[in-house]
């Protein structure tokens, strides 16, 4: 069976056969453990904040426990992608696991909030290597026809870990000690590290035409990328929360990010081996996938951030039941992703992704049509359909773009895709948070979503009319957010229709890969 996208022959490591199935098992187990660690630590701290603040203090800055980790993961993705292409996946992944475990150990030993935030950043520096390199190795291990299987496994681990994180954090903080949230990473990470060191064997690399240039690290470019990302994401994460959007801190950070962005472009154009090569944006396929998955990160904020608040505040569900409403999406997403190869081998990567994002657009537009207050099964059904649609959208794009580049460019390509998705999530959190708070201010004359949601947890302090008014206001605010998410889906659809090539220029990776 031949993939309908255009197939061309690659040279060097790109055309080396995938690892033998007998040797894949331990490596896949290590990849799943690594992916689980990175996903779990993005959410596990959330329900333990009261215990952490009670022990260490620092209530005014506790949000940096999340922001610091997110910043470190996001801004290091392009750097690790380039390093894995230059020096190989294994040393980058090993260094990432070691750094992540060191950060976990230091977090468990933190003596105040400032030290805990600093050590969370160390964790994030390792988490960036885990996220990008795991996805790249998965593409290296499997030929094109089999990649949906490993990607579906990784998606399942990511979804399960993200949903289980808050519950696990609450249990550990409530029945043991919050420091176990970080100590639990050590045995899991050590097993993953042992499996990687013992079983991961990379294909032989073709010697570059200019070894001296090939081994040179663009430290200036890495520093510029890192600094630009820190300023931009800090502005997006903290704007409207720690300070107003039009305040001096926000404007200063955004202006500084713009200046540093221009400096980064100038530095990267002069570099022999740039961290973010120009071809990432000059090639239509990669540019289209980057923009489309950036829009995916944007729209994912609606279900993952605002749906739990909707389920608790509007539907009156408890935290666990609200989690089950969201988990419907995590059930259908990996199943749809695993079956997507049956679709894209017939109609192509682009058409499959168009089919998926079109379905997601319809589901997101259907959310505001739900009755008030409605039944829990109604949003759960929509999330089930949304997960199925996004599985058809995301995985064909990732598999497709990884299949258009040779081995020595795959790390950079994968990192650029993940980086755009992460930036999209940050932009979405800032944008939709402003939308929700603006709607609430217009209807109620003030207040933000979190404050009003907490007010509903104390019904004795409110009259029945006031409670109904608050619930209706939150329902309207979340409806507007989902309309915005539908706009992001429409943007992704437009990118695929206008920018993406009709057929992805797939490389032939080895015997049987395309037949």
Secondary structure, DSSP 8 states (H G I E B T S, - for coil): ---SS-EEE--GGGGS----HHHHHHHHHHHHHHHHHHHHHHHTTGGGHHHHHHHH--GGGTTHHHHHHHHHHHHHHHHHHHHHHHH-HHHHHHHHHHHHHHHHHHHHT--SHHHHHHHHHHHHHHHHHHHHHHHHHHHHHS-GGGHHHHHHHHHHHHHHHHHHHHHHHHHHHHHS-TTHHHHHHHHHHHHHHHHHHHH---------SSHHHHT---HHHHHHHHHHHHHHHHHHHHBTTTB-TTSHHHHHHHHHHHHHHHHHHHHHHH-TT-SS-THHHHSHHHHHHHHHHHHHHHHHHIIIIIHHHHHHHTS---HHHHHHHHHHHHHHHHHHHHHTHHHHHHH-HHHHHHHHHHHHHHHHHHHTTS-SS--HHHHHHHHHHHHHHHHHHHHHHHHHHHTTS-HHHHHHHHHHHHHHHHHHHHHHHHHHHHHHHHHHHHHHSS--HHHHHHHTT-GGGS-HHHHHHHHHHHHHHHHHHHHHHHHHHHHHHHHHHHTS-SS--EEE-STTS--
